[in-house]
Amino acid sequence: MDFNAVQKTKNGSNVIGMEIRTDKIISNRLGEDLENPIEIDSLNTYKRTNKNNNKLIC
């Protein structure tokens, strides 16, 4: 979800924005530990996940 508001004046413009994004990234190195690791093959598993990315731009 993206939201941007622009206020134009004779001297320029002002912008405020917000972005909320959910990424379902699975990894064996980054993020939070998974309760149940996901098996890739018999030797490797995904162990970690990252989910939320929130930004506020002024």
CHARMM internal coordinates of N, CA and C (Angstrom, degrees):
IC EDIT
DIST 1 N 1 CA 1.4399
DIST 1 CA 1 C 1.5218
ANGL 1 N 1 CA 1 C 107.59
DIST 1 C 2 N 1.3040
ANGL 1 CA 1 C 2 N 116.75
DIHE 1 N 1 CA 1 C 2 N 129.00
DIST 2 N 2 CA 1.4588
ANGL 1 C 2 N 2 CA 122.84
DIHE 1 CA 1 C 2 N 2 CA 175.62
DIST 2 CA 2 C 1.5174
ANGL 2 N 2 CA 2 C 109.28
DIHE 1 C 2 N 2 CA 2 C -119.25
DIST 2 C 3 N 1.3270
ANGL 2 CA 2 C 3 N 115.94
DIHE 2 N 2 CA 2 C 3 N 143.64
DIST 3 N 3 CA 1.4512
ANGL 2 C 3 N 3 CA 121.48
DIHE 2 CA 2 C 3 N 3 CA 176.13
DIST 3 CA 3 C 1.5158
ANGL 3 N 3 CA 3 C 106.93
DIHE 2 C 3 N 3 CA 3 C -140.72
DIST 3 C 4 N 1.3219
ANGL 3 CA 3 C 4 N 117.54
DIHE 3 N 3 CA 3 C 4 N 126.30
DIST 4 N 4 CA 1.4588
ANGL 3 C 4 N 4 CA 122.31
DIHE 3 CA 3 C 4 N 4 CA 176.69
DIST 4 CA 4 C 1.5155
ANGL 4 N 4 CA 4 C 109.07
DIHE 3 C 4 N 4 CA 4 C -133.33
DIST 4 C 5 N 1.3254
ANGL 4 CA 4 C 5 N 116.80
DIHE 4 N 4 CA 4 C 5 N 135.55
DIST 5 N 5 CA 1.4614
ANGL 4 C 5 N 5 CA 122.15
DIHE 4 CA 4 C 5 N 5 CA 175.52
DIST 5 CA 5 C 1.5260
ANGL 5 N 5 CA 5 C 107.38
DIHE 4 C 5 N 5 CA 5 C -123.44
DIST 5 C 6 N 1.3400
ANGL 5 CA 5 C 6 N 116.30
DIHE 5 N 5 CA 5 C 6 N 133.79
DIST 6 N 6 CA 1.4579
ANGL 5 C 6 N 6 CA 121.99
DIHE 5 CA 5 C 6 N 6 CA -177.77
DIST 6 CA 6 C 1.5246
ANGL 6 N 6 CA 6 C 108.70
DIHE 5 C 6 N 6 CA 6 C -122.70
DIST 6 C 7 N 1.3430
ANGL 6 CA 6 C 7 N 115.34
DIHE 6 N 6 CA 6 C 7 N 132.76
DIST 7 N 7 CA 1.4543
ANGL 6 C 7 N 7 CA 121.26
DIHE 6 CA 6 C 7 N 7 CA 173.76
DIST 7 CA 7 C 1.5257
ANGL 7 N 7 CA 7 C 106.81
DIHE 6 C 7 N 7 CA 7 C -118.15
DIST 7 C 8 N 1.3428
ANGL 7 CA 7 C 8 N 116.53
DIHE 7 N 7 CA 7 C 8 N 115.67
DIST 8 N 8 CA 1.4577
ANGL 7 C 8 N 8 CA 120.51
DIHE 7 CA 7 C 8 N 8 CA -179.77
DIST 8 CA 8 C 1.5246
ANGL 8 N 8 CA 8 C 109.45
DIHE 7 C 8 N 8 CA 8 C -96.25
DIST 8 C 9 N 1.3264
ANGL 8 CA 8 C 9 N 114.88
DIHE 8 N 8 CA 8 C 9 N 135.56
DIST 9 N 9 CA 1.4566
ANGL 8 C 9 N 9 CA 121.84
DIHE 8 CA 8 C 9 N 9 CA 175.37
DIST 9 CA 9 C 1.5195
ANGL 9 N 9 CA 9 C 108.20
DIHE 8 C 9 N 9 CA 9 C -126.36
DIST 9 C 10 N 1.3255
ANGL 9 CA 9 C 10 N 117.39
DIHE 9 N 9 CA 9 C 10 N 174.58
DIST 10 N 10 CA 1.4634
ANGL 9 C 10 N 10 CA 119.13
DIHE 9 CA 9 C 10 N 10 CA 179.51
DIST 10 CA 10 C 1.5330
ANGL 10 N 10 CA 10 C 111.67
DIHE 9 C 10 N 10 CA 10 C -69.68
DIST 10 C 11 N 1.3398
ANGL 10 CA 10 C 11 N 117.62
DIHE 10 N 10 CA 10 C 11 N -16.95
DIST 11 N 11 CA 1.4623
ANGL 10 C 11 N 11 CA 121.29
DIHE 10 CA 10 C 11 N 11 CA 179.49
DIST 11 CA 11 C 1.5319
ANGL 11 N 11 CA 11 C 113.44
DIHE 10 C 11 N 11 CA 11 C -97.12
DIST 11 C 12 N 1.3194
ANGL 11 CA 11 C 12 N 117.86
DIHE 11 N 11 CA 11 C 12 N -4.28
DIST 12 N 12 CA 1.4612
ANGL 11 C 12 N 12 CA 120.53
DIHE 11 CA 11 C 12 N 12 CA -177.65
DIST 12 CA 12 C 1.5159
ANGL 12 N 12 CA 12 C 110.50
DIHE 11 C 12 N 12 CA 12 C 150.18
DIST 12 C 13 N 1.3177
ANGL 12 CA 12 C 13 N 115.84
DIHE 12 N 12 CA 12 C 13 N -150.28
DIST 13 N 13 CA 1.4672
ANGL 12 C 13 N 13 CA 119.47
DIHE 12 CA 12 C 13 N 13 CA 179.20
DIST 13 CA 13 C 1.5260
ANGL 13 N 13 CA 13 C 110.25
DIHE 12 C 13 N 13 CA 13 C -142.98
DIST 13 C 14 N 1.3077
ANGL 13 CA 13 C 14 N 115.09
DIHE 13 N 13 CA 13 C 14 N 153.26
DIST 14 N 14 CA 1.4579
ANGL 13 C 14 N 14 CA 123.02
DIHE 13 CA 13 C 14 N 14 CA 176.30
DIST 14 CA 14 C 1.5234
ANGL 14 N 14 CA 14 C 107.80
DIHE 13 C 14 N 14 CA 14 C -114.12
DIST 14 C 15 N 1.3172
ANGL 14 CA 14 C 15 N 116.57
DIHE 14 N 14 CA 14 C 15 N 137.00
DIST 15 N 15 CA 1.4529
ANGL 14 C 15 N 15 CA 121.14
DIHE 14 CA 14 C 15 N 15 CA -178.13
DIST 15 CA 15 C 1.5242
ANGL 15 N 15 CA 15 C 109.17
DIHE 14 C 15 N 15 CA 15 C -129.86
DIST 15 C 16 N 1.3212
ANGL 15 CA 15 C 16 N 116.14
DIHE 15 N 15 CA 15 C 16 N 135.39
DIST 16 N 16 CA 1.4570
ANGL 15 C 16 N 16 CA 121.55
DIHE 15 CA 15 C 16 N 16 CA 170.30
DIST 16 CA 16 C 1.5338
ANGL 16 N 16 CA 16 C 106.15
DIHE 15 C 16 N 16 CA 16 C -128.78
DIST 16 C 17 N 1.3172
ANGL 16 CA 16 C 17 N 116.27
DIHE 16 N 16 CA 16 C 17 N 137.74
DIST 17 N 17 CA 1.4571
ANGL 16 C 17 N 17 CA 118.89
DIHE 16 CA 16 C 17 N 17 CA -177.39
DIST 17 CA 17 C 1.5142
ANGL 17 N 17 CA 17 C 111.89
DIHE 16 C 17 N 17 CA 17 C -144.05
DIST 17 C 18 N 1.3203
ANGL 17 CA 17 C 18 N 114.59
DIHE 17 N 17 CA 17 C 18 N 162.63
DIST 18 N 18 CA 1.4527
ANGL 17 C 18 N 18 CA 121.06
DIHE 17 CA 17 C 18 N 18 CA 179.77
DIST 18 CA 18 C 1.5222
ANGL 18 N 18 CA 18 C 108.27
DIHE 17 C 18 N 18 CA 18 C -144.79
DIST 18 C 19 N 1.3206
ANGL 18 CA 18 C 19 N 116.70
DIHE 18 N 18 CA 18 C 19 N 139.85
DIST 19 N 19 CA 1.4564
ANGL 18 C 19 N 19 CA 121.68
DIHE 18 CA 18 C 19 N 19 CA 175.71
DIST 19 CA 19 C 1.5141
ANGL 19 N 19 CA 19 C 108.68
DIHE 18 C 19 N 19 CA 19 C -132.95
DIST 19 C 20 N 1.3180
ANGL 19 CA 19 C 20 N 117.03
DIHE 19 N 19 CA 19 C 20 N 128.95
DIST 20 N 20 CA 1.4583
ANGL 19 C 20 N 20 CA 122.44
DIHE 19 CA 19 C 20 N 20 CA 174.43
DIST 20 CA 20 C 1.5168
ANGL 20 N 20 CA 20 C 106.63
DIHE 19 C 20 N 20 CA 20 C -122.63
DIST 20 C 21 N 1.3169
ANGL 20 CA 20 C 21 N 115.71
DIHE 20 N 20 CA 20 C 21 N 122.95
DIST 21 N 21 CA 1.4591
ANGL 20 C 21 N 21 CA 120.33
DIHE 20 CA 20 C 21 N 21 CA -176.49
DIST 21 CA 21 C 1.5221
ANGL 21 N 21 CA 21 C 109.33
DIHE 20 C 21 N 21 CA 21 C -137.27
DIST 21 C 22 N 1.3056
ANGL 21 CA 21 C 22 N 115.79
DIHE 21 N 21 CA 21 C 22 N 140.87
DIST 22 N 22 CA 1.4594
ANGL 21 C 22 N 22 CA 121.43
DIHE 21 CA 21 C 22 N 22 CA 175.37
DIST 22 CA 22 C 1.5142
ANGL 22 N 22 CA 22 C 108.17
DIHE 21 C 22 N 22 CA 22 C -115.25
DIST 22 C 23 N 1.3205
ANGL 22 CA 22 C 23 N 116.09
DIHE 22 N 22 CA 22 C 23 N 118.74
DIST 23 N 23 CA 1.4548
ANGL 22 C 23 N 23 CA 122.33
DIHE 22 CA 22 C 23 N 23 CA 178.07
DIST 23 CA 23 C 1.5139
ANGL 23 N 23 CA 23 C 108.47
DIHE 22 C 23 N 23 CA 23 C -110.32
DIST 23 C 24 N 1.2975
ANGL 23 CA 23 C 24 N 116.85
DIHE 23 N 23 CA 23 C 24 N 127.48
DIST 24 N 24 CA 1.4622
ANGL 23 C 24 N 24 CA 120.53
DIHE 23 CA 23 C 24 N 24 CA 176.99
DIST 24 CA 24 C 1.5182
ANGL 24 N 24 CA 24 C 107.72
DIHE 23 C 24 N 24 CA 24 C -100.23
DIST 24 C 25 N 1.3303
ANGL 24 CA 24 C 25 N 115.10
DIHE 24 N 24 CA 24 C 25 N 78.67
DIST 25 N 25 CA 1.4589
ANGL 24 C 25 N 25 CA 122.30
DIHE 24 CA 24 C 25 N 25 CA -178.44
DIST 25 CA 25 C 1.5208
ANGL 25 N 25 CA 25 C 108.39
DIHE 24 C 25 N 25 CA 25 C -98.17
DIST 25 C 26 N 1.3015
ANGL 25 CA 25 C 26 N 115.97
DIHE 25 N 25 CA 25 C 26 N 128.38
DIST 26 N 26 CA 1.4542
ANGL 25 C 26 N 26 CA 119.14
DIHE 25 CA 25 C 26 N 26 CA 173.85
DIST 26 CA 26 C 1.5224
ANGL 26 N 26 CA 26 C 108.42
DIHE 25 C 26 N 26 CA 26 C -110.36
DIST 26 C 27 N 1.3186
ANGL 26 CA 26 C 27 N 116.55
DIHE 26 N 26 CA 26 C 27 N 143.81
DIST 27 N 27 CA 1.4553
ANGL 26 C 27 N 27 CA 121.85
DIHE 26 CA 26 C 27 N 27 CA -172.31
DIST 27 CA 27 C 1.5191
ANGL 27 N 27 CA 27 C 109.36
DIHE 26 C 27 N 27 CA 27 C -151.47
DIST 27 C 28 N 1.3003
ANGL 27 CA 27 C 28 N 115.59
DIHE 27 N 27 CA 27 C 28 N 163.42
DIST 28 N 28 CA 1.4633
ANGL 27 C 28 N 28 CA 118.49
DIHE 27 CA 27 C 28 N 28 CA 172.08
DIST 28 CA 28 C 1.5255
ANGL 28 N 28 CA 28 C 110.99
DIHE 27 C 28 N 28 CA 28 C -104.42
DIST 28 C 29 N 1.3382
ANGL 28 CA 28 C 29 N 118.14
DIHE 28 N 28 CA 28 C 29 N 4.11
DIST 29 N 29 CA 1.4646
ANGL 28 C 29 N 29 CA 121.47
DIHE 28 CA 28 C 29 N 29 CA -178.95
DIST 29 CA 29 C 1.5283
ANGL 29 N 29 CA 29 C 114.93
DIHE 28 C 29 N 29 CA 29 C -130.72
DIST 29 C 30 N 1.3359
ANGL 29 CA 29 C 30 N 119.43
DIHE 29 N 29 CA 29 C 30 N -34.35
DIST 30 N 30 CA 1.4645
ANGL 29 C 30 N 30 CA 122.50
DIHE 29 CA 29 C 30 N 30 CA -171.91
DIST 30 CA 30 C 1.5196
ANGL 30 N 30 CA 30 C 112.40
DIHE 29 C 30 N 30 CA 30 C -108.03
DIST 30 C 31 N 1.3386
ANGL 30 CA 30 C 31 N 116.88
DIHE 30 N 30 CA 30 C 31 N 154.31
DIST 31 N 31 CA 1.4534
ANGL 30 C 31 N 31 CA 121.57
DIHE 30 CA 30 C 31 N 31 CA 172.46
DIST 31 CA 31 C 1.5092
ANGL 31 N 31 CA 31 C 114.52
DIHE 30 C 31 N 31 CA 31 C 93.25
DIST 31 C 32 N 1.3403
ANGL 31 CA 31 C 32 N 114.45
DIHE 31 N 31 CA 31 C 32 N -165.65
DIST 32 N 32 CA 1.4628
ANGL 31 C 32 N 32 CA 122.27
DIHE 31 CA 31 C 32 N 32 CA -178.13
DIST 32 CA 32 C 1.5260
ANGL 32 N 32 CA 32 C 110.17
DIHE 31 C 32 N 32 CA 32 C -89.46
DIST 32 C 33 N 1.3262
ANGL 32 CA 32 C 33 N 116.07
DIHE 32 N 32 CA 32 C 33 N 152.91
DIST 33 N 33 CA 1.4650
ANGL 32 C 33 N 33 CA 120.54
DIHE 32 CA 32 C 33 N 33 CA 179.54
DIST 33 CA 33 C 1.5238
ANGL 33 N 33 CA 33 C 111.36
DIHE 32 C 33 N 33 CA 33 C -65.23
DIST 33 C 34 N 1.3227
ANGL 33 CA 33 C 34 N 116.65
DIHE 33 N 33 CA 33 C 34 N 139.22
DIST 34 N 34 CA 1.4623
ANGL 33 C 34 N 34 CA 122.50
DIHE 33 CA 33 C 34 N 34 CA 173.81
DIST 34 CA 34 C 1.5224
ANGL 34 N 34 CA 34 C 109.38
DIHE 33 C 34 N 34 CA 34 C -83.82
DIST 34 C 35 N 1.3361
ANGL 34 CA 34 C 35 N 117.03
DIHE 34 N 34 CA 34 C 35 N 145.34
DIST 35 N 35 CA 1.4694
ANGL 34 C 35 N 35 CA 120.33
DIHE 34 CA 34 C 35 N 35 CA 174.28
DIST 35 CA 35 C 1.5159
ANGL 35 N 35 CA 35 C 110.49
DIHE 34 C 35 N 35 CA 35 C -63.74
DIST 35 C 36 N 1.3307
ANGL 35 CA 35 C 36 N 116.26
DIHE 35 N 35 CA 35 C 36 N -44.93
DIST 36 N 36 CA 1.4585
ANGL 35 C 36 N 36 CA 122.38
DIHE 35 CA 35 C 36 N 36 CA -179.48
DIST 36 CA 36 C 1.5257
ANGL 36 N 36 CA 36 C 108.76
DIHE 35 C 36 N 36 CA 36 C -122.67
DIST 36 C 37 N 1.3310
ANGL 36 CA 36 C 37 N 119.05
DIHE 36 N 36 CA 36 C 37 N 104.73
DIST 37 N 37 CA 1.4638
ANGL 36 C 37 N 37 CA 120.76
DIHE 36 CA 36 C 37 N 37 CA 178.94
DIST 37 CA 37 C 1.5273
ANGL 37 N 37 CA 37 C 111.74
DIHE 36 C 37 N 37 CA 37 C -56.01
DIST 37 C 38 N 1.3395
ANGL 37 CA 37 C 38 N 116.39
DIHE 37 N 37 CA 37 C 38 N 148.50
DIST 38 N 38 CA 1.4551
ANGL 37 C 38 N 38 CA 122.99
DIHE 37 CA 37 C 38 N 38 CA -179.15
DIST 38 CA 38 C 1.5279
ANGL 38 N 38 CA 38 C 107.88
DIHE 37 C 38 N 38 CA 38 C -99.05
DIST 38 C 39 N 1.3258
ANGL 38 CA 38 C 39 N 116.56
DIHE 38 N 38 CA 38 C 39 N 123.22
DIST 39 N 39 CA 1.4560
ANGL 38 C 39 N 39 CA 121.00
DIHE 38 CA 38 C 39 N 39 CA -177.40
DIST 39 CA 39 C 1.5252
ANGL 39 N 39 CA 39 C 110.87
DIHE 38 C 39 N 39 CA 39 C -77.56
DIST 39 C 40 N 1.3452
ANGL 39 CA 39 C 40 N 116.18
DIHE 39 N 39 CA 39 C 40 N 128.83
DIST 40 N 40 CA 1.4658
ANGL 39 C 40 N 40 CA 122.23
DIHE 39 CA 39 C 40 N 40 CA 175.85
DIST 40 CA 40 C 1.5215
ANGL 40 N 40 CA 40 C 108.53
DIHE 39 C 40 N 40 CA 40 C -88.85
DIST 40 C 41 N 1.3051
ANGL 40 CA 40 C 41 N 114.95
DIHE 40 N 40 CA 40 C 41 N -52.83
DIST 41 N 41 CA 1.4617
ANGL 40 C 41 N 41 CA 122.67
DIHE 40 CA 40 C 41 N 41 CA 174.57
DIST 41 CA 41 C 1.5220
ANGL 41 N 41 CA 41 C 106.56
DIHE 40 C 41 N 41 CA 41 C -150.63
DIST 41 C 42 N 1.2933
ANGL 41 CA 41 C 42 N 118.05
DIHE 41 N 41 CA 41 C 42 N -170.52
DIST 42 N 42 CA 1.4689
ANGL 41 C 42 N 42 CA 119.87
DIHE 41 CA 41 C 42 N 42 CA -174.78
DIST 42 CA 42 C 1.5270
ANGL 42 N 42 CA 42 C 113.28
DIHE 41 C 42 N 42 CA 42 C -67.21
DIST 42 C 43 N 1.3379
ANGL 42 CA 42 C 43 N 118.49
DIHE 42 N 42 CA 42 C 43 N -15.99
DIST 43 N 43 CA 1.4649
ANGL 42 C 43 N 43 CA 121.20
DIHE 42 CA 42 C 43 N 43 CA -177.27
DIST 43 CA 43 C 1.5306
ANGL 43 N 43 CA 43 C 114.14
DIHE 42 C 43 N 43 CA 43 C -106.94
DIST 43 C 44 N 1.3329
ANGL 43 CA 43 C 44 N 118.06
DIHE 43 N 43 CA 43 C 44 N -19.31
DIST 44 N 44 CA 1.4712
ANGL 43 C 44 N 44 CA 120.95
DIHE 43 CA 43 C 44 N 44 CA -171.97
DIST 44 CA 44 C 1.5238
ANGL 44 N 44 CA 44 C 111.55
DIHE 43 C 44 N 44 CA 44 C -130.73
DIST 44 C 45 N 1.3540
ANGL 44 CA 44 C 45 N 115.15
DIHE 44 N 44 CA 44 C 45 N 149.65
DIST 45 N 45 CA 1.4656
ANGL 44 C 45 N 45 CA 121.49
DIHE 44 CA 44 C 45 N 45 CA 174.68
DIST 45 CA 45 C 1.5175
ANGL 45 N 45 CA 45 C 110.11
DIHE 44 C 45 N 45 CA 45 C -138.25
DIST 45 C 46 N 1.3458
ANGL 45 CA 45 C 46 N 116.25
DIHE 45 N 45 CA 45 C 46 N 150.79
DIST 46 N 46 CA 1.4565
ANGL 45 C 46 N 46 CA 120.96
DIHE 45 CA 45 C 46 N 46 CA 167.34
DIST 46 CA 46 C 1.5146
ANGL 46 N 46 CA 46 C 106.42
DIHE 45 C 46 N 46 CA 46 C -82.29
DIST 46 C 47 N 1.3431
ANGL 46 CA 46 C 47 N 116.77
DIHE 46 N 46 CA 46 C 47 N 130.59
DIST 47 N 47 CA 1.4609
ANGL 46 C 47 N 47 CA 120.81
DIHE 46 CA 46 C 47 N 47 CA -174.42
DIST 47 CA 47 C 1.5255
ANGL 47 N 47 CA 47 C 113.55
DIHE 46 C 47 N 47 CA 47 C -116.89
DIST 47 C 48 N 1.3334
ANGL 47 CA 47 C 48 N 118.51
DIHE 47 N 47 CA 47 C 48 N -13.69
DIST 48 N 48 CA 1.4567
ANGL 47 C 48 N 48 CA 120.34
DIHE 47 CA 47 C 48 N 48 CA -171.22
DIST 48 CA 48 C 1.5283
ANGL 48 N 48 CA 48 C 110.85
DIHE 47 C 48 N 48 CA 48 C -135.37
DIST 48 C 49 N 1.3480
ANGL 48 CA 48 C 49 N 116.36
DIHE 48 N 48 CA 48 C 49 N 160.39
DIST 49 N 49 CA 1.4594
ANGL 48 C 49 N 49 CA 121.13
DIHE 48 CA 48 C 49 N 49 CA 179.41
DIST 49 CA 49 C 1.5308
ANGL 49 N 49 CA 49 C 110.97
DIHE 48 C 49 N 49 CA 49 C -145.63
DIST 49 C 50 N 1.3194
ANGL 49 CA 49 C 50 N 116.59
DIHE 49 N 49 CA 49 C 50 N 149.23
DIST 50 N 50 CA 1.4646
ANGL 49 C 50 N 50 CA 124.85
DIHE 49 CA 49 C 50 N 50 CA 170.79
DIST 50 CA 50 C 1.5157
ANGL 50 N 50 CA 50 C 107.07
DIHE 49 C 50 N 50 CA 50 C -119.46
DIST 50 C 51 N 1.3458
ANGL 50 CA 50 C 51 N 118.10
DIHE 50 N 50 CA 50 C 51 N 140.78
DIST 51 N 51 CA 1.4505
ANGL 50 C 51 N 51 CA 118.64
DIHE 50 CA 50 C 51 N 51 CA -174.20
DIST 51 CA 51 C 1.5196
ANGL 51 N 51 CA 51 C 115.31
DIHE 50 C 51 N 51 CA 51 C -125.54
DIST 51 C 52 N 1.3123
ANGL 51 CA 51 C 52 N 119.96
DIHE 51 N 51 CA 51 C 52 N -47.20
DIST 52 N 52 CA 1.4671
ANGL 51 C 52 N 52 CA 120.59
DIHE 51 CA 51 C 52 N 52 CA -169.48
DIST 52 CA 52 C 1.5244
ANGL 52 N 52 CA 52 C 112.96
DIHE 51 C 52 N 52 CA 52 C -114.98
DIST 52 C 53 N 1.3237
ANGL 52 CA 52 C 53 N 114.87
DIHE 52 N 52 CA 52 C 53 N 143.71
DIST 53 N 53 CA 1.4464
ANGL 52 C 53 N 53 CA 122.06
DIHE 52 CA 52 C 53 N 53 CA 176.16
DIST 53 CA 53 C 1.5311
ANGL 53 N 53 CA 53 C 106.75
DIHE 52 C 53 N 53 CA 53 C -137.13
DIST 53 C 54 N 1.3220
ANGL 53 CA 53 C 54 N 117.90
DIHE 53 N 53 CA 53 C 54 N 109.28
DIST 54 N 54 CA 1.4620
ANGL 53 C 54 N 54 CA 122.31
DIHE 53 CA 53 C 54 N 54 CA -178.56
DIST 54 CA 54 C 1.5238
ANGL 54 N 54 CA 54 C 109.46
DIHE 53 C 54 N 54 CA 54 C -116.95
DIST 54 C 55 N 1.3484
ANGL 54 CA 54 C 55 N 116.46
DIHE 54 N 54 CA 54 C 55 N 133.93
DIST 55 N 55 CA 1.4634
ANGL 54 C 55 N 55 CA 120.95
DIHE 54 CA 54 C 55 N 55 CA 179.40
DIST 55 CA 55 C 1.5206
ANGL 55 N 55 CA 55 C 109.43
DIHE 54 C 55 N 55 CA 55 C -133.06
DIST 55 C 56 N 1.3147
ANGL 55 CA 55 C 56 N 116.07
DIHE 55 N 55 CA 55 C 56 N 142.09
DIST 56 N 56 CA 1.4552
ANGL 55 C 56 N 56 CA 122.04
DIHE 55 CA 55 C 56 N 56 CA 171.61
DIST 56 CA 56 C 1.5250
ANGL 56 N 56 CA 56 C 106.66
DIHE 55 C 56 N 56 CA 56 C -127.32
DIST 56 C 57 N 1.3325
ANGL 56 CA 56 C 57 N 116.74
DIHE 56 N 56 CA 56 C 57 N 121.59
DIST 57 N 57 CA 1.4585
ANGL 56 C 57 N 57 CA 121.74
DIHE 56 CA 56 C 57 N 57 CA -175.52
DIST 57 CA 57 C 1.5183
ANGL 57 N 57 CA 57 C 107.56
DIHE 56 C 57 N 57 CA 57 C -115.05
DIST 57 C 58 N 1.3395
ANGL 57 CA 57 C 58 N 115.67
DIHE 57 N 57 CA 57 C 58 N 125.88
DIST 58 N 58 CA 1.4786
ANGL 57 C 58 N 58 CA 120.24
DIHE 57 CA 57 C 58 N 58 CA 177.92
DIST 58 CA 58 C 1.5083
ANGL 58 N 58 CA 58 C 110.29
DIHE 57 C 58 N 58 CA 58 C -119.36
END
COOR INIT
IC SEED 1 N 1 CA 1 C
IC BUILD
